[in-house]
């Protein structure tokens, strides 16, 4: 489009584009019509500049800086771009039965930057009941892909789960500590092809009110990897059905998940596999001291409270694989994979090398 045609298209006639009269009188005293046209031209130019600025801001999101988060949050915060904590976060009592932070887009990251996200409960007080239709969650990822929660940082004291990963794929949780949440530290439901690495799951499920919970509850999920994580002090024994809590639990139709190079200690069960879960691999982990001595002492006369380093609830040998773990106790069918004690540190190194080659 020619320049003259452009100005006409935004409502300026030929008067705005006409040259000044050549006489000195005209130069000294331009007509009122001509002066009005000049003003209109300047206004149009300012409009075009402003419109260009708005286009740059909204159509070029890569230039927008990450959202900074800190302080009190009293209503659910949904993030649509890369975001980071710049201070500790307190999710107030207004969020007792609602998520605090929700991922609202794919391909984004939340960095904790060494800070803590704290919920409004102190387990086991004010914890969620299994019959509740609404409940508190620290971070929720629902129907998203390629998102990441990166530490270091702590997520703690939420009414149900610290983190809920629902119907999502290729989620990464890295260097995050999930501590003292009423139910599981992390709950997955229909999660696939996701990675947990260098995370710590500590003292969760003190108030799950009979729901099977622990460090991570892997439910109806497929093809996920838990590597180099630690599980300590998760689970409680106050359920009429007995000891149903764990460091990590495979529930529902969970399949083809891998747990390796991780440490489990002081959980009421180290690894607990429910009857419908099959074809999961638990390889090259240290799984000892589950349950802790206090549980064994307090519930010595209650067989249903028994726990173990590895506890398989299948009634016949299942297709789940437990190999090359340093473990001491086992409850379940088939040939016991525990006790299994590496003879030398070199045995563990060679075992880990075999496991790495297997899954590369």
Beta strands, then each sheet from edge to edge (+ up, - down):
strand 1: 67-73
strand 2: 77-79
strand 3: 83-91
strand 4: 99-103
strand 5: 109-111
strand 6: 116-118
strand 7: 137-142
strand 8: 145-156
strand 9: 161-166
strand 10: 169-179
strand 11: 186-189
strand 12: 195-197
strand 13: 200-202
strand 14: 214-219
strand 15: 225-227
strand 16: 230-232
strand 17: 246-251
strand 18: 258-260
strand 19: 263-265
strand 20: 271-273
strand 21: 281-283
strand 22: 286-287
strand 23: 310-312
strand 24: 321-323
strand 25: 326-327
strand 26: 330-331
sheet 1: 1+ 3+ 5+ 8+ 6+
sheet 2: 1+ 3+ 5+ 8+ 10+ 12+ 15+ 18+ 21+ 24+
sheet 3: 1+ 3+ 5+ 8+ 10+ 13+ 16+ 19+ 22+ 25+
sheet 4: 2+ 4+ 7+ 9+ 11+ 14+ 17+ 20+ 23+ 26+
end
